[in-house]
């Protein structure tokens, strides 16, 4: 997808956020609805912890997969490697 121009970039980001929030709301609603009311808080907490743990594991795997590439580049260049990261950046990721 190619998106150019500040207004369109902003609108695209807003729709992306709306879709991501919708997914999160659907996910947590599926967890909250089945148990009786007195068990819902624990169910939501367990889902949040599972989500967090899953994100940490995913980002660790990203870092582990990228490390050999970075090491190889470092050996080839013989100098430190500059890396531009985004949200999912191994150990640099926001959850852990």
Gaussian input, Z-matrix of N, CA and C with variables (Angstrom, degrees):
# hf/3-21g

backbone

0 1
 N
 C     1     B1
 C     2     B2     1     A1
 N     3     B3     2     A2     1     D1
 C     4     B4     3     A3     2     D2
 C     5     B5     4     A4     3     D3
 N     6     B6     5     A5     4     D4
 C     7     B7     6     A6     5     D5
 C     8     B8     7     A7     6     D6
 N     9     B9     8     A8     7     D7
 C    10    B10     9     A9     8     D8
 C    11    B11    10    A10     9     D9
 N    12    B12    11    A11    10    D10
 C    13    B13    12    A12    11    D11
 C    14    B14    13    A13    12    D12
 N    15    B15    14    A14    13    D13
 C    16    B16    15    A15    14    D14
 C    17    B17    16    A16    15    D15
 N    18    B18    17    A17    16    D16
 C    19    B19    18    A18    17    D17
 C    20    B20    19    A19    18    D18
 N    21    B21    20    A20    19    D19
 C    22    B22    21    A21    20    D20
 C    23    B23    22    A22    21    D21
 N    24    B24    23    A23    22    D22
 C    25    B25    24    A24    23    D23
 C    26    B26    25    A25    24    D24
 N    27    B27    26    A26    25    D25
 C    28    B28    27    A27    26    D26
 C    29    B29    28    A28    27    D27
 N    30    B30    29    A29    28    D28
 C    31    B31    30    A30    29    D29
 C    32    B32    31    A31    30    D30
 N    33    B33    32    A32    31    D31
 C    34    B34    33    A33    32    D32
 C    35    B35    34    A34    33    D33
 N    36    B36    35    A35    34    D34
 C    37    B37    36    A36    35    D35
 C    38    B38    37    A37    36    D36
 N    39    B39    38    A38    37    D37
 C    40    B40    39    A39    38    D38
 C    41    B41    40    A40    39    D39
 N    42    B42    41    A41    40    D40
 C    43    B43    42    A42    41    D41
 C    44    B44    43    A43    42    D42
 N    45    B45    44    A44    43    D43
 C    46    B46    45    A45    44    D44
 C    47    B47    46    A46    45    D45
 N    48    B48    47    A47    46    D46
 C    49    B49    48    A48    47    D47
 C    50    B50    49    A49    48    D48
 N    51    B51    50    A50    49    D49
 C    52    B52    51    A51    50    D50
 C    53    B53    52    A52    51    D51
 N    54    B54    53    A53    52    D52
 C    55    B55    54    A54    53    D53
 C    56    B56    55    A55    54    D54
 N    57    B57    56    A56    55    D55
 C    58    B58    57    A57    56    D56
 C    59    B59    58    A58    57    D57
 N    60    B60    59    A59    58    D58
 C    61    B61    60    A60    59    D59
 C    62    B62    61    A61    60    D60
 N    63    B63    62    A62    61    D61
 C    64    B64    63    A63    62    D62
 C    65    B65    64    A64    63    D63
 N    66    B66    65    A65    64    D64
 C    67    B67    66    A66    65    D65
 C    68    B68    67    A67    66    D66
 N    69    B69    68    A68    67    D67
 C    70    B70    69    A69    68    D68
 C    71    B71    70    A70    69    D69
 N    72    B72    71    A71    70    D70
 C    73    B73    72    A72    71    D71
 C    74    B74    73    A73    72    D72
 N    75    B75    74    A74    73    D73
 C    76    B76    75    A75    74    D74
 C    77    B77    76    A76    75    D75
 N    78    B78    77    A77    76    D76
 C    79    B79    78    A78    77    D77
 C    80    B80    79    A79    78    D78
 N    81    B81    80    A80    79    D79
 C    82    B82    81    A81    80    D80
 C    83    B83    82    A82    81    D81
 N    84    B84    83    A83    82    D82
 C    85    B85    84    A84    83    D83
 C    86    B86    85    A85    84    D84
 N    87    B87    86    A86    85    D85
 C    88    B88    87    A87    86    D86
 C    89    B89    88    A88    87    D87
 N    90    B90    89    A89    88    D88
 C    91    B91    90    A90    89    D89
 C    92    B92    91    A91    90    D90
 N    93    B93    92    A92    91    D91
 C    94    B94    93    A93    92    D92
 C    95    B95    94    A94    93    D93
 N    96    B96    95    A95    94    D94
 C    97    B97    96    A96    95    D95
 C    98    B98    97    A97    96    D96
 N    99    B99    98    A98    97    D97
 C   100   B100    99    A99    98    D98
 C   101   B101   100   A100    99    D99
 N   102   B102   101   A101   100   D100
 C   103   B103   102   A102   101   D101
 C   104   B104   103   A103   102   D102
 N   105   B105   104   A104   103   D103
 C   106   B106   105   A105   104   D104
 C   107   B107   106   A106   105   D105
 N   108   B108   107   A107   106   D106
 C   109   B109   108   A108   107   D107
 C   110   B110   109   A109   108   D108
 N   111   B111   110   A110   109   D109
 C   112   B112   111   A111   110   D110
 C   113   B113   112   A112   111   D111
 N   114   B114   113   A113   112   D112
 C   115   B115   114   A114   113   D113
 C   116   B116   115   A115   114   D114
 N   117   B117   116   A116   115   D115
 C   118   B118   117   A117   116   D116
 C   119   B119   118   A118   117   D117
 N   120   B120   119   A119   118   D118
 C   121   B121   120   A120   119   D119
 C   122   B122   121   A121   120   D120
 N   123   B123   122   A122   121   D121
 C   124   B124   123   A123   122   D122
 C   125   B125   124   A124   123   D123
 N   126   B126   125   A125   124   D124
 C   127   B127   126   A126   125   D125
 C   128   B128   127   A127   126   D126
 N   129   B129   128   A128   127   D127
 C   130   B130   129   A129   128   D128
 C   131   B131   130   A130   129   D129
 N   132   B132   131   A131   130   D130
 C   133   B133   132   A132   131   D131
 C   134   B134   133   A133   132   D132
 N   135   B135   134   A134   133   D133
 C   136   B136   135   A135   134   D134
 C   137   B137   136   A136   135   D135
 N   138   B138   137   A137   136   D136
 C   139   B139   138   A138   137   D137
 C   140   B140   139   A139   138   D138
 N   141   B141   140   A140   139   D139
 C   142   B142   141   A141   140   D140
 C   143   B143   142   A142   141   D141
 N   144   B144   143   A143   142   D142
 C   145   B145   144   A144   143   D143
 C   146   B146   145   A145   144   D144
 N   147   B147   146   A146   145   D145
 C   148   B148   147   A147   146   D146
 C   149   B149   148   A148   147   D147
 N   150   B150   149   A149   148   D148
 C   151   B151   150   A150   149   D149
 C   152   B152   151   A151   150   D150
 N   153   B153   152   A152   151   D151
 C   154   B154   153   A153   152   D152
 C   155   B155   154   A154   153   D153
 N   156   B156   155   A155   154   D154
 C   157   B157   156   A156   155   D155
 C   158   B158   157   A157   156   D156
 N   159   B159   158   A158   157   D157
 C   160   B160   159   A159   158   D158
 C   161   B161   160   A160   159   D159
 N   162   B162   161   A161   160   D160
 C   163   B163   162   A162   161   D161
 C   164   B164   163   A163   162   D162
 N   165   B165   164   A164   163   D163
 C   166   B166   165   A165   164   D164
 C   167   B167   166   A166   165   D165
 N   168   B168   167   A167   166   D166
 C   169   B169   168   A168   167   D167
 C   170   B170   169   A169   168   D168
 N   171   B171   170   A170   169   D169
 C   172   B172   171   A171   170   D170
 C   173   B173   172   A172   171   D171
 N   174   B174   173   A173   172   D172
 C   175   B175   174   A174   173   D173
 C   176   B176   175   A175   174   D174
 N   177   B177   176   A176   175   D175
 C   178   B178   177   A177   176   D176
 C   179   B179   178   A178   177   D177
 N   180   B180   179   A179   178   D178
 C   181   B181   180   A180   179   D179
 C   182   B182   181   A181   180   D180
 N   183   B183   182   A182   181   D181
 C   184   B184   183   A183   182   D182
 C   185   B185   184   A184   183   D183
 N   186   B186   185   A185   184   D184
 C   187   B187   186   A186   185   D185
 C   188   B188   187   A187   186   D186
 N   189   B189   188   A188   187   D187
 C   190   B190   189   A189   188   D188
 C   191   B191   190   A190   189   D189
 N   192   B192   191   A191   190   D190
 C   193   B193   192   A192   191   D191
 C   194   B194   193   A193   192   D192
 N   195   B195   194   A194   193   D193
 C   196   B196   195   A195   194   D194
 C   197   B197   196   A196   195   D195
 N   198   B198   197   A197   196   D196
 C   199   B199   198   A198   197   D197
 C   200   B200   199   A199   198   D198
 N   201   B201   200   A200   199   D199
 C   202   B202   201   A201   200   D200
 C   203   B203   202   A202   201   D201
 N   204   B204   203   A203   202   D202
 C   205   B205   204   A204   203   D203
 C   206   B206   205   A205   204   D204
 N   207   B207   206   A206   205   D205
 C   208   B208   207   A207   206   D206
 C   209   B209   208   A208   207   D207
 N   210   B210   209   A209   208   D208
 C   211   B211   210   A210   209   D209
 C   212   B212   211   A211   210   D210
 N   213   B213   212   A212   211   D211
 C   214   B214   213   A213   212   D212
 C   215   B215   214   A214   213   D213
 N   216   B216   215   A215   214   D214
 C   217   B217   216   A216   215   D215
 C   218   B218   217   A217   216   D216
 N   219   B219   218   A218   217   D217
 C   220   B220   219   A219   218   D218
 C   221   B221   220   A220   219   D219
 N   222   B222   221   A221   220   D220
 C   223   B223   222   A222   221   D221
 C   224   B224   223   A223   222   D222
 N   225   B225   224   A224   223   D223
 C   226   B226   225   A225   224   D224
 C   227   B227   226   A226   225   D225
 N   228   B228   227   A227   226   D226
 C   229   B229   228   A228   227   D227
 C   230   B230   229   A229   228   D228
 N   231   B231   230   A230   229   D229
 C   232   B232   231   A231   230   D230
 C   233   B233   232   A232   231   D231
 N   234   B234   233   A233   232   D232
 C   235   B235   234   A234   233   D233
 C   236   B236   235   A235   234   D234
 N   237   B237   236   A236   235   D235
 C   238   B238   237   A237   236   D236
 C   239   B239   238   A238   237   D237
 N   240   B240   239   A239   238   D238
 C   241   B241   240   A240   239   D239
 C   242   B242   241   A241   240   D240
 N   243   B243   242   A242   241   D241
 C   244   B244   243   A243   242   D242
 C   245   B245   244   A244   243   D243
 N   246   B246   245   A245   244   D244
 C   247   B247   246   A246   245   D245
 C   248   B248   247   A247   246   D246
 N   249   B249   248   A248   247   D247
 C   250   B250   249   A249   248   D248
 C   251   B251   250   A250   249   D249
 N   252   B252   251   A251   250   D250
 C   253   B253   252   A252   251   D251
 C   254   B254   253   A253   252   D252
 N   255   B255   254   A254   253   D253
 C   256   B256   255   A255   254   D254
 C   257   B257   256   A256   255   D255
 N   258   B258   257   A257   256   D256
 C   259   B259   258   A258   257   D257
 C   260   B260   259   A259   258   D258
 N   261   B261   260   A260   259   D259
 C   262   B262   261   A261   260   D260
 C   263   B263   262   A262   261   D261
 N   264   B264   263   A263   262   D262
 C   265   B265   264   A264   263   D263
 C   266   B266   265   A265   264   D264
 N   267   B267   266   A266   265   D265
 C   268   B268   267   A267   266   D266
 C   269   B269   268   A268   267   D267
 N   270   B270   269   A269   268   D268
 C   271   B271   270   A270   269   D269
 C   272   B272   271   A271   270   D270
 N   273   B273   272   A272   271   D271
 C   274   B274   273   A273   272   D272
 C   275   B275   274   A274   273   D273
 N   276   B276   275   A275   274   D274
 C   277   B277   276   A276   275   D275
 C   278   B278   277   A277   276   D276
 N   279   B279   278   A278   277   D277
 C   280   B280   279   A279   278   D278
 C   281   B281   280   A280   279   D279
 N   282   B282   281   A281   280   D280
 C   283   B283   282   A282   281   D281
 C   284   B284   283   A283   282   D282
 N   285   B285   284   A284   283   D283
 C   286   B286   285   A285   284   D284
 C   287   B287   286   A286   285   D285

   B1=1.4433
   B2=1.5224
   B3=1.2918
   B4=1.4557
   B5=1.5164
   B6=1.3176
   B7=1.4559
   B8=1.5157
   B9=1.3273
   B10=1.4588
   B11=1.5137
   B12=1.3240
   B13=1.4574
   B14=1.5129
   B15=1.3177
   B16=1.4611
   B17=1.5324
   B18=1.3307
   B19=1.4682
   B20=1.5247
   B21=1.3330
   B22=1.4544
   B23=1.5319
   B24=1.3261
   B25=1.4629
   B26=1.5233
   B27=1.3241
   B28=1.4615
   B29=1.5164
   B30=1.3190
   B31=1.4628
   B32=1.5275
   B33=1.3160
   B34=1.4658
   B35=1.5182
   B36=1.3147
   B37=1.4653
   B38=1.5259
   B39=1.3176
   B40=1.4652
   B41=1.5254
   B42=1.3373
   B43=1.4639
   B44=1.5194
   B45=1.3325
   B46=1.4613
   B47=1.5159
   B48=1.3137
   B49=1.4601
   B50=1.5272
   B51=1.3213
   B52=1.4582
   B53=1.5318
   B54=1.3234
   B55=1.4630
   B56=1.5230
   B57=1.3310
   B58=1.4679
   B59=1.5253
   B60=1.3407
   B61=1.4602
   B62=1.5136
   B63=1.3348
   B64=1.4622
   B65=1.5275
   B66=1.3264
   B67=1.4649
   B68=1.5294
   B69=1.3205
   B70=1.4691
   B71=1.5267
   B72=1.3391
   B73=1.4605
   B74=1.5283
   B75=1.3334
   B76=1.4665
   B77=1.5264
   B78=1.3204
   B79=1.4583
   B80=1.5252
   B81=1.3177
   B82=1.4636
   B83=1.5365
   B84=1.3277
   B85=1.4688
   B86=1.5229
   B87=1.3346
   B88=1.4612
   B89=1.5243
   B90=1.3350
   B91=1.4582
   B92=1.5267
   B93=1.3290
   B94=1.4621
   B95=1.5328
   B96=1.3094
   B97=1.4692
   B98=1.5322
   B99=1.3299
   B100=1.4677
   B101=1.5370
   B102=1.3368
   B103=1.4703
   B104=1.5280
   B105=1.3282
   B106=1.4660
   B107=1.5336
   B108=1.3179
   B109=1.4654
   B110=1.5298
   B111=1.3256
   B112=1.4611
   B113=1.5368
   B114=1.3345
   B115=1.4703
   B116=1.5276
   B117=1.3151
   B118=1.4679
   B119=1.5254
   B120=1.3185
   B121=1.4681
   B122=1.5231
   B123=1.3137
   B124=1.4691
   B125=1.5263
   B126=1.3417
   B127=1.4677
   B128=1.5232
   B129=1.3278
   B130=1.4687
   B131=1.5262
   B132=1.3332
   B133=1.4688
   B134=1.5289
   B135=1.3235
   B136=1.4612
   B137=1.5282
   B138=1.3535
   B139=1.4758
   B140=1.5180
   B141=1.3282
   B142=1.4632
   B143=1.5258
   B144=1.3279
   B145=1.4725
   B146=1.5230
   B147=1.3302
   B148=1.4634
   B149=1.5250
   B150=1.3289
   B151=1.4651
   B152=1.5285
   B153=1.3154
   B154=1.4584
   B155=1.5273
   B156=1.3349
   B157=1.4617
   B158=1.5245
   B159=1.3271
   B160=1.4587
   B161=1.5140
   B162=1.3316
   B163=1.4594
   B164=1.5212
   B165=1.3245
   B166=1.4645
   B167=1.5268
   B168=1.3309
   B169=1.4659
   B170=1.5233
   B171=1.3209
   B172=1.4603
   B173=1.5200
   B174=1.3161
   B175=1.4604
   B176=1.5279
   B177=1.3306
   B178=1.4664
   B179=1.5280
   B180=1.3490
   B181=1.4656
   B182=1.5263
   B183=1.3292
   B184=1.4689
   B185=1.5205
   B186=1.3293
   B187=1.4626
   B188=1.5152
   B189=1.3276
   B190=1.4632
   B191=1.5273
   B192=1.3259
   B193=1.4655
   B194=1.5238
   B195=1.3244
   B196=1.4606
   B197=1.5137
   B198=1.3321
   B199=1.4600
   B200=1.5271
   B201=1.3367
   B202=1.4673
   B203=1.5290
   B204=1.3210
   B205=1.4630
   B206=1.5338
   B207=1.3174
   B208=1.4637
   B209=1.5293
   B210=1.3359
   B211=1.4672
   B212=1.5201
   B213=1.3334
   B214=1.4645
   B215=1.5231
   B216=1.3075
   B217=1.4670
   B218=1.5204
   B219=1.3268
   B220=1.4621
   B221=1.5323
   B222=1.3265
   B223=1.4748
   B224=1.5208
   B225=1.3226
   B226=1.4591
   B227=1.5171
   B228=1.3157
   B229=1.4683
   B230=1.5268
   B231=1.3172
   B232=1.4625
   B233=1.5210
   B234=1.3055
   B235=1.4632
   B236=1.5312
   B237=1.3417
   B238=1.4673
   B239=1.5272
   B240=1.3103
   B241=1.4602
   B242=1.5254
   B243=1.3056
   B244=1.4631
   B245=1.5236
   B246=1.3369
   B247=1.4608
   B248=1.5213
   B249=1.3191
   B250=1.4568
   B251=1.5162
   B252=1.3163
   B253=1.4579
   B254=1.5147
   B255=1.3193
   B256=1.4560
   B257=1.5166
   B258=1.2882
   B259=1.4586
   B260=1.5268
   B261=1.3276
   B262=1.4649
   B263=1.5150
   B264=1.3270
   B265=1.4520
   B266=1.5287
   B267=1.3163
   B268=1.4539
   B269=1.5139
   B270=1.3158
   B271=1.4570
   B272=1.5261
   B273=1.3086
   B274=1.4606
   B275=1.5334
   B276=1.3200
   B277=1.4610
   B278=1.5145
   B279=1.3377
   B280=1.4661
   B281=1.5193
   B282=1.3349
   B283=1.4608
   B284=1.5198
   B285=1.3304
   B286=1.4534
   B287=1.5137
   A1=107.48
   A2=116.55
   A3=122.27
   A4=107.97
   A5=116.08
   A6=121.88
   A7=107.12
   A8=116.44
   A9=120.34
   A10=109.70
   A11=114.48
   A12=120.45
   A13=111.47
   A14=115.86
   A15=121.68
   A16=113.84
   A17=120.33
   A18=118.67
   A19=112.44
   A20=117.35
   A21=120.46
   A22=111.38
   A23=117.23
   A24=120.45
   A25=109.64
   A26=117.39
   A27=121.33
   A28=112.10
   A29=116.74
   A30=120.27
   A31=111.23
   A32=117.04
   A33=121.15
   A34=110.68
   A35=116.91
   A36=121.18
   A37=110.81
   A38=117.00
   A39=120.74
   A40=111.01
   A41=117.20
   A42=119.47
   A43=111.09
   A44=117.76
   A45=121.08
   A46=111.44
   A47=116.32
   A48=120.85
   A49=110.60
   A50=116.45
   A51=119.86
   A52=110.84
   A53=116.84
   A54=120.09
   A55=111.16
   A56=116.95
   A57=120.41
   A58=110.26
   A59=117.64
   A60=120.19
   A61=110.50
   A62=117.11
   A63=120.55
   A64=109.81
   A65=115.91
   A66=119.95
   A67=110.16
   A68=117.30
   A69=121.07
   A70=110.90
   A71=116.64
   A72=119.91
   A73=111.76
   A74=116.22
   A75=119.75
   A76=110.54
   A77=116.31
   A78=121.48
   A79=111.28
   A80=116.27
   A81=119.54
   A82=110.90
   A83=117.96
   A84=120.57
   A85=111.29
   A86=116.37
   A87=120.56
   A88=111.44
   A89=116.59
   A90=121.12
   A91=110.87
   A92=116.98
   A93=121.65
   A94=112.48
   A95=117.35
   A96=119.86
   A97=115.10
   A98=120.13
   A99=118.81
   A100=116.78
   A101=120.52
   A102=117.35
   A103=112.33
   A104=116.09
   A105=119.35
   A106=110.02
   A107=117.92
   A108=121.89
   A109=114.66
   A110=118.55
   A111=120.04
   A112=112.69
   A113=118.30
   A114=121.82
   A115=112.72
   A116=117.42
   A117=120.62
   A118=113.34
   A119=117.66
   A120=119.59
   A121=110.44
   A122=117.16
   A123=120.75
   A124=110.94
   A125=117.08
   A126=120.81
   A127=111.11
   A128=116.58
   A129=120.80
   A130=109.91
   A131=116.89
   A132=119.89
   A133=110.77
   A134=117.01
   A135=120.53
   A136=110.75
   A137=117.10
   A138=120.13
   A139=110.53
   A140=117.90
   A141=121.43
   A142=110.89
   A143=116.61
   A144=119.97
   A145=110.98
   A146=117.39
   A147=120.77
   A148=110.69
   A149=116.42
   A150=120.42
   A151=110.17
   A152=116.27
   A153=121.35
   A154=111.37
   A155=116.26
   A156=120.28
   A157=111.32
   A158=116.68
   A159=120.61
   A160=112.22
   A161=116.55
   A162=120.51
   A163=110.78
   A164=116.71
   A165=120.69
   A166=110.02
   A167=117.35
   A168=121.35
   A169=111.24
   A170=117.13
   A171=120.66
   A172=111.44
   A173=116.10
   A174=119.47
   A175=112.11
   A176=117.37
   A177=119.88
   A178=109.44
   A179=116.35
   A180=119.47
   A181=111.49
   A182=117.33
   A183=120.37
   A184=109.75
   A185=116.57
   A186=120.59
   A187=112.10
   A188=116.82
   A189=120.98
   A190=111.37
   A191=116.74
   A192=120.41
   A193=111.21
   A194=117.17
   A195=120.56
   A196=114.22
   A197=117.96
   A198=121.09
   A199=113.22
   A200=119.70
   A201=118.12
   A202=112.87
   A203=116.76
   A204=119.79
   A205=110.88
   A206=115.40
   A207=120.45
   A208=110.02
   A209=116.64
   A210=120.20
   A211=111.14
   A212=116.78
   A213=121.05
   A214=111.15
   A215=115.78
   A216=119.95
   A217=110.58
   A218=116.85
   A219=121.69
   A220=110.55
   A221=116.19
   A222=119.73
   A223=110.70
   A224=117.18
   A225=120.67
   A226=113.14
   A227=116.51
   A228=120.50
   A229=112.27
   A230=115.95
   A231=120.06
   A232=112.96
   A233=116.07
   A234=120.57
   A235=108.62
   A236=117.40
   A237=118.72
   A238=111.50
   A239=115.03
   A240=122.23
   A241=108.39
   A242=117.38
   A243=122.06
   A244=108.44
   A245=115.51
   A246=120.24
   A247=109.19
   A248=116.30
   A249=122.39
   A250=107.23
   A251=117.44
   A252=120.38
   A253=110.86
   A254=114.13
   A255=122.82
   A256=106.94
   A257=118.10
   A258=121.82
   A259=113.71
   A260=119.17
   A261=121.15
   A262=109.34
   A263=115.24
   A264=120.14
   A265=111.49
   A266=116.64
   A267=119.67
   A268=110.91
   A269=116.18
   A270=121.72
   A271=111.91
   A272=117.62
   A273=121.12
   A274=111.98
   A275=117.35
   A276=121.34
   A277=111.45
   A278=117.20
   A279=120.74
   A280=117.24
   A281=120.80
   A282=119.36
   A283=112.01
   A284=119.09
   A285=120.16
   A286=109.27
   D1=137.19
   D2=175.63
   D3=-116.48
   D4=125.23
   D5=179.38
   D6=-127.57
   D7=121.67
   D8=-178.18
   D9=-126.41
   D10=145.80
   D11=177.08
   D12=95.93
   D13=132.82
   D14=-174.81
   D15=-55.04
   D16=-45.93
   D17=-179.64
   D18=-61.60
   D19=-42.89
   D20=-179.66
   D21=-69.57
   D22=-37.35
   D23=176.53
   D24=-61.46
   D25=-44.43
   D26=178.53
   D27=-62.72
   D28=-43.86
   D29=179.49
   D30=-65.68
   D31=-40.72
   D32=177.52
   D33=-61.92
   D34=-43.48
   D35=177.86
   D36=-62.75
   D37=-41.43
   D38=-179.95
   D39=-63.66
   D40=-43.28
   D41=177.74
   D42=-65.89
   D43=-38.87
   D44=176.73
   D45=-60.54
   D46=-42.89
   D47=178.41
   D48=-65.46
   D49=-42.02
   D50=179.13
   D51=-61.56
   D52=-42.22
   D53=179.33
   D54=-67.71
   D55=-41.29
   D56=179.29
   D57=-64.71
   D58=-43.13
   D59=178.15
   D60=-63.90
   D61=-38.05
   D62=178.62
   D63=-61.12
   D64=-44.29
   D65=178.67
   D66=-61.19
   D67=-44.39
   D68=179.80
   D69=-63.34
   D70=-41.63
   D71=179.45
   D72=-65.66
   D73=-41.58
   D74=177.61
   D75=-63.37
   D76=-41.52
   D77=-179.57
   D78=-62.09
   D79=-49.97
   D80=-176.86
   D81=-71.71
   D82=-32.39
   D83=176.35
   D84=-61.80
   D85=-38.48
   D86=178.81
   D87=-65.66
   D88=-27.70
   D89=179.08
   D90=-81.99
   D91=-36.36
   D92=-174.47
   D93=-78.37
   D94=-36.59
   D95=-172.03
   D96=-64.99
   D97=-44.92
   D98=-173.45
   D99=-65.55
   D100=-45.23
   D101=-174.45
   D102=-74.79
   D103=160.50
   D104=175.40
   D105=-64.16
   D106=156.06
   D107=-175.19
   D108=-49.40
   D109=-39.88
   D110=-176.81
   D111=-69.74
   D112=-12.40
   D113=-179.88
   D114=-105.57
   D115=-3.31
   D116=-173.36
   D117=-68.20
   D118=-40.84
   D119=-179.37
   D120=-60.93
   D121=-42.94
   D122=178.86
   D123=-65.34
   D124=-37.78
   D125=179.32
   D126=-65.29
   D127=-41.50
   D128=179.22
   D129=-66.42
   D130=-43.56
   D131=178.56
   D132=-60.92
   D133=-43.98
   D134=179.50
   D135=-61.45
   D136=-40.41
   D137=178.51
   D138=-66.36
   D139=-41.42
   D140=178.50
   D141=-62.50
   D142=-42.31
   D143=178.48
   D144=-65.92
   D145=-40.16
   D146=178.02
   D147=-63.96
   D148=-41.77
   D149=177.76
   D150=-61.26
   D151=-47.23
   D152=-179.75
   D153=-61.80
   D154=-47.47
   D155=179.45
   D156=-61.81
   D157=-39.77
   D158=177.63
   D159=-63.89
   D160=-39.06
   D161=178.70
   D162=-66.67
   D163=-41.62
   D164=177.52
   D165=-60.59
   D166=-46.13
   D167=-179.69
   D168=-63.40
   D169=-42.87
   D170=178.73
   D171=-61.18
   D172=-46.14
   D173=-178.70
   D174=-68.73
   D175=-32.10
   D176=174.65
   D177=-62.78
   D178=-43.58
   D179=178.88
   D180=-63.43
   D181=-37.33
   D182=176.45
   D183=-61.10
   D184=-45.97
   D185=179.08
   D186=-62.74
   D187=-42.92
   D188=179.95
   D189=-65.18
   D190=-36.82
   D191=178.14
   D192=-70.88
   D193=-34.25
   D194=-177.80
   D195=-81.27
   D196=-25.77
   D197=-175.96
   D198=-55.82
   D199=-48.45
   D200=179.34
   D201=-61.78
   D202=-33.70
   D203=178.50
   D204=-66.36
   D205=-43.07
   D206=-179.65
   D207=-67.58
   D208=-42.62
   D209=178.61
   D210=-61.44
   D211=-41.90
   D212=178.72
   D213=-63.58
   D214=-43.17
   D215=178.25
   D216=-63.62
   D217=-41.84
   D218=178.67
   D219=-60.06
   D220=-46.04
   D221=179.24
   D222=-63.22
   D223=-39.46
   D224=-179.55
   D225=-68.52
   D226=-37.29
   D227=-178.80
   D228=-85.59
   D229=-31.44
   D230=-176.84
   D231=72.43
   D232=24.37
   D233=179.10
   D234=-152.73
   D235=166.33
   D236=177.20
   D237=-57.13
   D238=150.42
   D239=-178.36
   D240=-105.93
   D241=128.99
   D242=175.45
   D243=-90.70
   D244=131.50
   D245=-177.05
   D246=-128.94
   D247=128.35
   D248=172.91
   D249=-91.69
   D250=121.32
   D251=-177.75
   D252=-107.67
   D253=158.64
   D254=172.18
   D255=-117.29
   D256=-169.14
   D257=-173.92
   D258=-52.51
   D259=-51.06
   D260=-179.60
   D261=-87.14
   D262=89.98
   D263=-173.38
   D264=-128.93
   D265=50.23
   D266=177.70
   D267=58.59
   D268=-130.39
   D269=-176.72
   D270=-61.86
   D271=-21.79
   D272=-178.92
   D273=-80.58
   D274=-3.37
   D275=-176.08
   D276=-63.26
   D277=155.24
   D278=-171.29
   D279=-71.87
   D280=-23.50
   D281=-174.26
   D282=-76.30
   D283=-42.67
   D284=-175.56
   D285=-121.58

